[in-house]
C-alpha cells in the first residue's frame, strides 16, 4: 500500500486502467492492507476484488483521479 501511495497520481491511474495490471495491483494493495490492519470490511473488499478485480480497478482509477485515494481505503 505504501508503495502504491508513493507513486505519482498519473502512475497510479495508469496502473489502475490497464486491465490485467489493475487486477494484480488491486489484489496486492487490498490484501496487504488487510494483513496490516485487519477488519471484516477490508476482508470483504479483498474477496470482492479477488473475484471482480478488473471492474473494481476501473472504479478505483476514477476514484483515485477524483479523490486521490482508493475506493473504501
mmCIF file as gemmi writes it, N, C-alpha and C atoms, coordinates in Angstrom:
data_model
loop_
_atom_site.group_PDB
_atom_site.id
_atom_site.type_symbol
_atom_site.label_atom_id
_atom_site.label_alt_id
_atom_site.label_comp_id
_atom_site.label_asym_id
_atom_site.label_entity_id
_atom_site.label_seq_id
_atom_site.pdbx_PDB_ins_code
_atom_site.Cartn_x
_atom_site.Cartn_y
_atom_site.Cartn_z
_atom_site.occupancy
_atom_site.B_iso_or_equiv
_atom_site.pdbx_formal_charge
_atom_site.auth_seq_id
_atom_site.auth_asym_id
_atom_site.pdbx_PDB_model_num
ATOM 1 N N . UNK Axp A 1 ? 0.822 -1.186 0 1 0 ? 1 A 1
ATOM 2 C CA . UNK Axp A 1 ? 0 0 0 1 0 ? 1 A 1
ATOM 3 C C . UNK Axp A 1 ? 0.87 1.256 0 1 0 ? 1 A 1
ATOM 4 N N . UNK Axp A 2 ? 1.906 1.277 0.788 1 0 ? 2 A 1
ATOM 5 C CA . UNK Axp A 2 ? 2.753 2.465 0.813 1 0 ? 2 A 1
ATOM 6 C C . UNK Axp A 2 ? 3.465 2.672 -0.519 1 0 ? 2 A 1
ATOM 7 N N . UNK Axp A 3 ? 3.845 1.573 -1.176 1 0 ? 3 A 1
ATOM 8 C CA . UNK Axp A 3 ? 4.477 1.711 -2.486 1 0 ? 3 A 1
ATOM 9 C C . UNK Axp A 3 ? 3.51 2.361 -3.462 1 0 ? 3 A 1
ATOM 10 N N . UNK Axp A 4 ? 2.27 1.916 -3.457 1 0 ? 4 A 1
ATOM 11 C CA . UNK Axp A 4 ? 1.268 2.474 -4.36 1 0 ? 4 A 1
ATOM 12 C C . UNK Axp A 4 ? 1.025 3.943 -4.052 1 0 ? 4 A 1
ATOM 13 N N . UNK Axp A 5 ? 0.932 4.303 -2.789 1 0 ? 5 A 1
ATOM 14 C CA . UNK Axp A 5 ? 0.686 5.699 -2.409 1 0 ? 5 A 1
ATOM 15 C C . UNK Axp A 5 ? 1.861 6.612 -2.707 1 0 ? 5 A 1
ATOM 16 N N . UNK Axp A 6 ? 3.078 6.075 -2.766 1 0 ? 6 A 1
ATOM 17 C CA . UNK Axp A 6 ? 4.256 6.879 -3.081 1 0 ? 6 A 1
ATOM 18 C C . UNK Axp A 6 ? 4.349 7.231 -4.561 1 0 ? 6 A 1
ATOM 19 N N . UNK Axp A 7 ? 3.647 6.505 -5.396 1 0 ? 7 A 1
ATOM 20 C CA . UNK Axp A 7 ? 3.689 6.76 -6.841 1 0 ? 7 A 1
ATOM 21 C C . UNK Axp A 7 ? 2.945 8.059 -7.157 1 0 ? 7 A 1
ATOM 22 N N . UNK Axp A 8 ? 3.308 8.66 -8.284 1 0 ? 8 A 1
ATOM 23 C CA . UNK Axp A 8 ? 2.595 9.865 -8.699 1 0 ? 8 A 1
ATOM 24 C C . UNK Axp A 8 ? 1.158 9.499 -9.08 1 0 ? 8 A 1
ATOM 25 N N . UNK Axp A 9 ? 0.297 10.471 -9.076 1 0 ? 9 A 1
ATOM 26 C CA . UNK Axp A 9 ? -1.115 10.234 -9.383 1 0 ? 9 A 1
ATOM 27 C C . UNK Axp A 9 ? -1.267 9.647 -10.784 1 0 ? 9 A 1
ATOM 28 N N . UNK Axp A 10 ? -0.471 10.113 -11.726 1 0 ? 10 A 1
ATOM 29 C CA . UNK Axp A 10 ? -0.537 9.609 -13.103 1 0 ? 10 A 1
ATOM 30 C C . UNK Axp A 10 ? -0.177 8.128 -13.166 1 0 ? 10 A 1
ATOM 31 N N . UNK Axp A 11 ? 0.879 7.722 -12.477 1 0 ? 11 A 1
ATOM 32 C CA . UNK Axp A 11 ? 1.29 6.316 -12.461 1 0 ? 11 A 1
ATOM 33 C C . UNK Axp A 11 ? 0.213 5.463 -11.803 1 0 ? 11 A 1
ATOM 34 N N . UNK Axp A 12 ? -0.372 5.94 -10.715 1 0 ? 12 A 1
ATOM 35 C CA . UNK Axp A 12 ? -1.443 5.197 -10.047 1 0 ? 12 A 1
ATOM 36 C C . UNK Axp A 12 ? -2.614 4.96 -10.991 1 0 ? 12 A 1
ATOM 37 N N . UNK Axp A 13 ? -3.016 5.991 -11.697 1 0 ? 13 A 1
ATOM 38 C CA . UNK Axp A 13 ? -4.16 5.875 -12.604 1 0 ? 13 A 1
ATOM 39 C C . UNK Axp A 13 ? -3.828 4.956 -13.777 1 0 ? 13 A 1
ATOM 40 N N . UNK Axp A 14 ? -2.623 5.054 -14.312 1 0 ? 14 A 1
ATOM 41 C CA . UNK Axp A 14 ? -2.226 4.159 -15.411 1 0 ? 14 A 1
ATOM 42 C C . UNK Axp A 14 ? -2.224 2.707 -14.935 1 0 ? 14 A 1
ATOM 43 N N . UNK Axp A 15 ? -1.72 2.454 -13.727 1 0 ? 15 A 1
ATOM 44 C CA . UNK Axp A 15 ? -1.722 1.091 -13.193 1 0 ? 15 A 1
ATOM 45 C C . UNK Axp A 15 ? -3.136 0.557 -13.006 1 0 ? 15 A 1
ATOM 46 N N . UNK Axp A 16 ? -4.081 1.435 -12.705 1 0 ? 16 A 1
ATOM 47 C CA . UNK Axp A 16 ? -5.456 1.007 -12.466 1 0 ? 16 A 1
ATOM 48 C C . UNK Axp A 16 ? -6.291 0.936 -13.738 1 0 ? 16 A 1
ATOM 49 N N . UNK Axp A 17 ? -5.81 1.47 -14.841 1 0 ? 17 A 1
ATOM 50 C CA . UNK Axp A 17 ? -6.569 1.431 -16.093 1 0 ? 17 A 1
ATOM 51 C C . UNK Axp A 17 ? -6.247 0.173 -16.909 1 0 ? 17 A 1
ATOM 52 N N . UNK Axp A 18 ? -5.012 -0.283 -16.896 1 0 ? 18 A 1
ATOM 53 C CA . UNK Axp A 18 ? -4.606 -1.441 -17.686 1 0 ? 18 A 1
ATOM 54 C C . UNK Axp A 18 ? -5.274 -2.699 -17.108 1 0 ? 18 A 1
ATOM 55 N N . UNK Axp A 19 ? -6.064 -3.427 -17.903 1 0 ? 19 A 1
ATOM 56 C CA . UNK Axp A 19 ? -6.931 -4.495 -17.389 1 0 ? 19 A 1
ATOM 57 C C . UNK Axp A 19 ? -6.3 -5.553 -16.481 1 0 ? 19 A 1
ATOM 58 N N . UNK Axp A 20 ? -5.269 -6.23 -16.862 1 0 ? 20 A 1
ATOM 59 C CA . UNK Axp A 20 ? -4.732 -7.286 -16.006 1 0 ? 20 A 1
ATOM 60 C C . UNK Axp A 20 ? -3.844 -6.705 -14.91 1 0 ? 20 A 1
ATOM 61 N N . UNK Axp A 21 ? -3.155 -5.637 -15.237 1 0 ? 21 A 1
ATOM 62 C CA . UNK Axp A 21 ? -2.287 -4.991 -14.253 1 0 ? 21 A 1
ATOM 63 C C . UNK Axp A 21 ? -3.125 -4.443 -13.1 1 0 ? 21 A 1
ATOM 64 N N . UNK Axp A 22 ? -4.299 -3.868 -13.404 1 0 ? 22 A 1
ATOM 65 C CA . UNK Axp A 22 ? -5.11 -3.307 -12.333 1 0 ? 22 A 1
ATOM 66 C C . UNK Axp A 22 ? -5.593 -4.392 -11.372 1 0 ? 22 A 1
ATOM 67 N N . UNK Axp A 23 ? -5.883 -5.57 -11.885 1 0 ? 23 A 1
ATOM 68 C CA . UNK Axp A 23 ? -6.32 -6.67 -11.026 1 0 ? 23 A 1
ATOM 69 C C . UNK Axp A 23 ? -5.201 -7.082 -10.068 1 0 ? 23 A 1
ATOM 70 N N . UNK Axp A 24 ? -3.981 -7.199 -10.591 1 0 ? 24 A 1
ATOM 71 C CA . UNK Axp A 24 ? -2.83 -7.571 -9.759 1 0 ? 24 A 1
ATOM 72 C C . UNK Axp A 24 ? -2.551 -6.483 -8.721 1 0 ? 24 A 1
ATOM 73 N N . UNK Axp A 25 ? -2.576 -5.225 -9.138 1 0 ? 25 A 1
ATOM 74 C CA . UNK Axp A 25 ? -2.33 -4.12 -8.211 1 0 ? 25 A 1
ATOM 75 C C . UNK Axp A 25 ? -3.406 -4.086 -7.133 1 0 ? 25 A 1
ATOM 76 N N . UNK Axp A 26 ? -4.664 -4.248 -7.525 1 0 ? 26 A 1
ATOM 77 C CA . UNK Axp A 26 ? -5.762 -4.267 -6.556 1 0 ? 26 A 1
ATOM 78 C C . UNK Axp A 26 ? -5.574 -5.373 -5.53 1 0 ? 26 A 1
ATOM 79 N N . UNK Axp A 27 ? -5.245 -6.572 -5.999 1 0 ? 27 A 1
ATOM 80 C CA . UNK Axp A 27 ? -5.064 -7.692 -5.079 1 0 ? 27 A 1
ATOM 81 C C . UNK Axp A 27 ? -3.91 -7.421 -4.122 1 0 ? 27 A 1
ATOM 82 N N . UNK Axp A 28 ? -2.792 -6.971 -4.636 1 0 ? 28 A 1
ATOM 83 C CA . UNK Axp A 28 ? -1.636 -6.71 -3.775 1 0 ? 28 A 1
ATOM 84 C C . UNK Axp A 28 ? -1.915 -5.61 -2.755 1 0 ? 28 A 1
ATOM 85 N N . UNK Axp A 29 ? -2.512 -4.519 -3.199 1 0 ? 29 A 1
ATOM 86 C CA . UNK Axp A 29 ? -2.782 -3.395 -2.294 1 0 ? 29 A 1
ATOM 87 C C . UNK Axp A 29 ? -3.83 -3.764 -1.258 1 0 ? 29 A 1
ATOM 88 N N . UNK Axp A 30 ? -4.926 -4.357 -1.686 1 0 ? 30 A 1
ATOM 89 C CA . UNK Axp A 30 ? -6.02 -4.671 -0.758 1 0 ? 30 A 1
ATOM 90 C C . UNK Axp A 30 ? -5.624 -5.739 0.258 1 0 ? 30 A 1
ATOM 91 N N . UNK Axp A 31 ? -5.001 -6.829 -0.206 1 0 ? 31 A 1
ATOM 92 C CA . UNK Axp A 31 ? -4.634 -7.892 0.733 1 0 ? 31 A 1
ATOM 93 C C . UNK Axp A 31 ? -3.526 -7.45 1.678 1 0 ? 31 A 1
ATOM 94 N N . UNK Axp A 32 ? -2.571 -6.654 1.207 1 0 ? 32 A 1
ATOM 95 C CA . UNK Axp A 32 ? -1.52 -6.177 2.117 1 0 ? 32 A 1
ATOM 96 C C . UNK Axp A 32 ? -2.097 -5.245 3.174 1 0 ? 32 A 1
ATOM 97 N N . UNK Axp A 33 ? -3.071 -4.428 2.79 1 0 ? 33 A 1
ATOM 98 C CA . UNK Axp A 33 ? -3.729 -3.558 3.765 1 0 ? 33 A 1
ATOM 99 C C . UNK Axp A 33 ? -4.489 -4.384 4.794 1 0 ? 33 A 1
ATOM 100 N N . UNK Axp A 34 ? -5.177 -5.428 4.347 1 0 ? 34 A 1
ATOM 101 C CA . UNK Axp A 34 ? -5.916 -6.272 5.281 1 0 ? 34 A 1
ATOM 102 C C . UNK Axp A 34 ? -4.961 -6.999 6.227 1 0 ? 34 A 1
ATOM 103 N N . UNK Axp A 35 ? -3.821 -7.462 5.711 1 0 ? 35 A 1
ATOM 104 C CA . UNK Axp A 35 ? -2.858 -8.142 6.568 1 0 ? 35 A 1
ATOM 105 C C . UNK Axp A 35 ? -2.278 -7.208 7.626 1 0 ? 35 A 1
ATOM 106 N N . UNK Axp A 36 ? -2.101 -5.933 7.292 1 0 ? 36 A 1
ATOM 107 C CA . UNK Axp A 36 ? -1.538 -4.973 8.236 1 0 ? 36 A 1
ATOM 108 C C . UNK Axp A 36 ? -2.575 -4.465 9.233 1 0 ? 36 A 1
ATOM 109 N N . UNK Axp A 37 ? -3.784 -4.166 8.76 1 0 ? 37 A 1
ATOM 110 C CA . UNK Axp A 37 ? -4.779 -3.51 9.604 1 0 ? 37 A 1
ATOM 111 C C . UNK Axp A 37 ? -5.925 -4.412 10.03 1 0 ? 37 A 1
ATOM 112 N N . UNK Axp A 38 ? -6.194 -5.474 9.27 1 0 ? 38 A 1
ATOM 113 C CA . UNK Axp A 38 ? -7.287 -6.379 9.595 1 0 ? 38 A 1
ATOM 114 C C . UNK Axp A 38 ? -8.648 -5.737 9.38 1 0 ? 38 A 1
ATOM 115 N N . UNK Axp A 39 ? -9.686 -6.379 9.86 1 0 ? 39 A 1
ATOM 116 C CA . UNK Axp A 39 ? -11.038 -5.847 9.768 1 0 ? 39 A 1
ATOM 117 C C . UNK Axp A 39 ? -11.919 -6.642 8.827 1 0 ? 39 A 1
ATOM 118 N N . UNK Axp A 40 ? -13.179 -6.734 9.201 1 0 ? 40 A 1
ATOM 119 C CA . UNK Axp A 40 ? -14.138 -7.507 8.419 1 0 ? 40 A 1
ATOM 120 C C . UNK Axp A 40 ? -14.452 -6.815 7.096 1 0 ? 40 A 1
ATOM 121 N N . UNK Axp A 41 ? -14.618 -5.495 7.124 1 0 ? 41 A 1
ATOM 122 C CA . UNK Axp A 41 ? -14.938 -4.754 5.899 1 0 ? 41 A 1
ATOM 123 C C . UNK Axp A 41 ? -13.803 -4.887 4.892 1 0 ? 41 A 1
ATOM 124 N N . UNK Axp A 42 ? -12.57 -4.764 5.357 1 0 ? 42 A 1
ATOM 125 C CA . UNK Axp A 42 ? -11.42 -4.913 4.447 1 0 ? 42 A 1
ATOM 126 C C . UNK Axp A 42 ? -11.346 -6.328 3.874 1 0 ? 42 A 1
ATOM 127 N N . UNK Axp A 43 ? -11.684 -7.324 4.686 1 0 ? 43 A 1
ATOM 128 C CA . UNK Axp A 43 ? -11.678 -8.704 4.204 1 0 ? 43 A 1
ATOM 129 C C . UNK Axp A 43 ? -12.721 -8.915 3.111 1 0 ? 43 A 1
ATOM 130 N N . UNK Axp A 44 ? -13.91 -8.359 3.301 1 0 ? 44 A 1
ATOM 131 C CA . UNK Axp A 44 ? -14.962 -8.462 2.277 1 0 ? 44 A 1
ATOM 132 C C . UNK Axp A 44 ? -14.522 -7.764 0.996 1 0 ? 44 A 1
ATOM 133 N N . UNK Axp A 45 ? -13.914 -6.601 1.125 1 0 ? 45 A 1
ATOM 134 C CA . UNK Axp A 45 ? -13.422 -5.872 -0.052 1 0 ? 45 A 1
ATOM 135 C C . UNK Axp A 45 ? -12.338 -6.688 -0.756 1 0 ? 45 A 1
ATOM 136 N N . UNK Axp A 46 ? -11.456 -7.329 0.002 1 0 ? 46 A 1
ATOM 137 C CA . UNK Axp A 46 ? -10.407 -8.174 -0.589 1 0 ? 46 A 1
ATOM 138 C C . UNK Axp A 46 ? -11.007 -9.318 -1.397 1 0 ? 46 A 1
ATOM 139 N N . UNK Axp A 47 ? -12.03 -9.942 -0.863 1 0 ? 47 A 1
ATOM 140 C CA . UNK Axp A 47 ? -12.672 -11.057 -1.566 1 0 ? 47 A 1
ATOM 141 C C . UNK Axp A 47 ? -13.364 -10.562 -2.837 1 0 ? 47 A 1
ATOM 142 N N . UNK Axp A 48 ? -14.047 -9.42 -2.75 1 0 ? 48 A 1
ATOM 143 C CA . UNK Axp A 48 ? -14.712 -8.844 -3.928 1 0 ? 48 A 1
ATOM 144 C C . UNK Axp A 48 ? -13.678 -8.484 -4.99 1 0 ? 48 A 1
ATOM 145 N N . UNK Axp A 49 ? -12.564 -7.891 -4.574 1 0 ? 49 A 1
ATOM 146 C CA . UNK Axp A 49 ? -11.515 -7.507 -5.524 1 0 ? 49 A 1
ATOM 147 C C . UNK Axp A 49 ? -10.894 -8.738 -6.167 1 0 ? 49 A 1
ATOM 148 N N . UNK Axp A 50 ? -10.744 -9.803 -5.424 1 0 ? 50 A 1
ATOM 149 C CA . UNK Axp A 50 ? -10.17 -11.021 -5.985 1 0 ? 50 A 1
ATOM 150 C C . UNK Axp A 50 ? -11.048 -11.577 -7.105 1 0 ? 50 A 1
ATOM 151 N N . UNK Axp A 51 ? -12.358 -11.469 -6.94 1 0 ? 51 A 1
ATOM 152 C CA . UNK Axp A 51 ? -13.285 -12.006 -7.945 1 0 ? 51 A 1
ATOM 153 C C . UNK Axp A 51 ? -13.54 -11.007 -9.074 1 0 ? 51 A 1
ATOM 154 N N . UNK Axp A 52 ? -13.818 -9.763 -8.716 1 0 ? 52 A 1
ATOM 155 C CA . UNK Axp A 52 ? -14.197 -8.734 -9.698 1 0 ? 52 A 1
ATOM 156 C C . UNK Axp A 52 ? -13.136 -7.64 -9.811 1 0 ? 52 A 1
ATOM 157 N N . UNK Axp A 53 ? -11.868 -8.003 -9.751 1 0 ? 53 A 1
ATOM 158 C CA . UNK Axp A 53 ? -10.777 -7.04 -9.672 1 0 ? 53 A 1
ATOM 159 C C . UNK Axp A 53 ? -10.673 -6.064 -10.813 1 0 ? 53 A 1
ATOM 160 N N . UNK Axp A 54 ? -10.95 -6.499 -12.021 1 0 ? 54 A 1
ATOM 161 C CA . UNK Axp A 54 ? -10.792 -5.608 -13.177 1 0 ? 54 A 1
ATOM 162 C C . UNK Axp A 54 ? -11.804 -4.477 -13.121 1 0 ? 54 A 1
ATOM 163 N N . UNK Axp A 55 ? -13.034 -4.794 -12.803 1 0 ? 55 A 1
ATOM 164 C CA . UNK Axp A 55 ? -14.08 -3.761 -12.716 1 0 ? 55 A 1
ATOM 165 C C . UNK Axp A 55 ? -13.805 -2.818 -11.553 1 0 ? 55 A 1
ATOM 166 N N . UNK Axp A 56 ? -13.437 -3.385 -10.409 1 0 ? 56 A 1
ATOM 167 C CA . UNK Axp A 56 ? -13.122 -2.562 -9.24 1 0 ? 56 A 1
ATOM 168 C C . UNK Axp A 56 ? -11.901 -1.686 -9.524 1 0 ? 56 A 1
ATOM 169 N N . UNK Axp A 57 ? -10.971 -2.188 -10.301 1 0 ? 57 A 1
ATOM 170 C CA . UNK Axp A 57 ? -9.791 -1.407 -10.678 1 0 ? 57 A 1
ATOM 171 C C . UNK Axp A 57 ? -10.147 -0.173 -11.481 1 0 ? 57 A 1
ATOM 172 N N . UNK Axp A 58 ? -11.103 -0.313 -12.386 1 0 ? 58 A 1
ATOM 173 C CA . UNK Axp A 58 ? -11.533 0.859 -13.166 1 0 ? 58 A 1
ATOM 174 C C . UNK Axp A 58 ? -12.281 1.85 -12.285 1 0 ? 58 A 1
ATOM 175 N N . UNK Axp A 59 ? -13.089 1.36 -11.374 1 0 ? 59 A 1
ATOM 176 C CA . UNK Axp A 59 ? -13.768 2.252 -10.421 1 0 ? 59 A 1
ATOM 177 C C . UNK Axp A 59 ? -12.73 2.967 -9.563 1 0 ? 59 A 1
ATOM 178 N N . UNK Axp A 60 ? -11.714 2.239 -9.117 1 0 ? 60 A 1
ATOM 179 C CA . UNK Axp A 60 ? -10.646 2.844 -8.321 1 0 ? 60 A 1
ATOM 180 C C . UNK Axp A 60 ? -9.844 3.866 -9.122 1 0 ? 60 A 1
ATOM 181 N N . UNK Axp A 61 ? -9.674 3.655 -10.414 1 0 ? 61 A 1
ATOM 182 C CA . UNK Axp A 61 ? -8.958 4.627 -11.244 1 0 ? 61 A 1
ATOM 183 C C . UNK Axp A 61 ? -9.698 5.954 -11.262 1 0 ? 61 A 1
ATOM 184 N N . UNK Axp A 62 ? -11.003 5.901 -11.432 1 0 ? 62 A 1
ATOM 185 C CA . UNK Axp A 62 ? -11.809 7.126 -11.42 1 0 ? 62 A 1
ATOM 186 C C . UNK Axp A 62 ? -11.808 7.752 -10.031 1 0 ? 62 A 1
ATOM 187 N N . UNK Axp A 63 ? -11.965 6.909 -9.003 1 0 ? 63 A 1
ATOM 188 C CA . UNK Axp A 63 ? -11.98 7.395 -7.626 1 0 ? 63 A 1
ATOM 189 C C . UNK Axp A 63 ? -10.641 8.043 -7.269 1 0 ? 63 A 1
ATOM 190 N N . UNK Axp A 64 ? -9.556 7.424 -7.7 1 0 ? 64 A 1
ATOM 191 C CA . UNK Axp A 64 ? -8.214 7.946 -7.44 1 0 ? 64 A 1
ATOM 192 C C . UNK Axp A 64 ? -8.002 9.283 -8.152 1 0 ? 64 A 1
ATOM 193 N N . UNK Axp A 65 ? -8.539 9.406 -9.331 1 0 ? 65 A 1
ATOM 194 C CA . UNK Axp A 65 ? -8.443 10.657 -10.071 1 0 ? 65 A 1
ATOM 195 C C . UNK Axp A 65 ? -9.195 11.778 -9.356 1 0 ? 65 A 1
ATOM 196 N N . UNK Axp A 66 ? -10.358 11.466 -8.816 1 0 ? 66 A 1
ATOM 197 C CA . UNK Axp A 66 ? -11.19 12.483 -8.165 1 0 ? 66 A 1
ATOM 198 C C . UNK Axp A 66 ? -10.777 12.778 -6.725 1 0 ? 66 A 1
ATOM 199 N N . UNK Axp A 67 ? -10.475 11.738 -5.942 1 0 ? 67 A 1
ATOM 200 C CA . UNK Axp A 67 ? -10.292 11.914 -4.506 1 0 ? 67 A 1
ATOM 201 C C . UNK Axp A 67 ? -8.892 11.569 -3.987 1 0 ? 67 A 1
ATOM 202 N N . UNK Axp A 68 ? -7.982 11.164 -4.868 1 0 ? 68 A 1
ATOM 203 C CA . UNK Axp A 68 ? -6.584 10.897 -4.541 1 0 ? 68 A 1
ATOM 204 C C . UNK Axp A 68 ? -6.367 9.749 -3.563 1 0 ? 68 A 1
ATOM 205 N N . UNK Axp A 69 ? -7.272 8.8 -3.516 1 0 ? 69 A 1
ATOM 206 C CA . UNK Axp A 69 ? -7.093 7.556 -2.775 1 0 ? 69 A 1
ATOM 207 C C . UNK Axp A 69 ? -8.032 6.505 -3.343 1 0 ? 69 A 1
ATOM 208 N N . UNK Axp A 70 ? -7.806 5.248 -2.979 1 0 ? 70 A 1
ATOM 209 C CA . UNK Axp A 70 ? -8.628 4.165 -3.497 1 0 ? 70 A 1
ATOM 210 C C . UNK Axp A 70 ? -10.014 4.176 -2.85 1 0 ? 70 A 1
ATOM 211 N N . UNK Axp A 71 ? -10.974 3.611 -3.544 1 0 ? 71 A 1
ATOM 212 C CA . UNK Axp A 71 ? -12.337 3.491 -3.043 1 0 ? 71 A 1
ATOM 213 C C . UNK Axp A 71 ? -12.352 2.611 -1.803 1 0 ? 71 A 1
ATOM 214 N N . UNK Axp A 72 ? -13.018 3.055 -0.767 1 0 ? 72 A 1
ATOM 215 C CA . UNK Axp A 72 ? -13.109 2.336 0.522 1 0 ? 72 A 1
ATOM 216 C C . UNK Axp A 72 ? -11.738 2.014 1.11 1 0 ? 72 A 1
ATOM 217 N N . UNK Axp A 73 ? -10.836 2.924 0.998 1 0 ? 73 A 1
ATOM 218 C CA . UNK Axp A 73 ? -9.491 2.715 1.541 1 0 ? 73 A 1
ATOM 219 C C . UNK Axp A 73 ? -9.232 3.664 2.659 1 0 ? 73 A 1
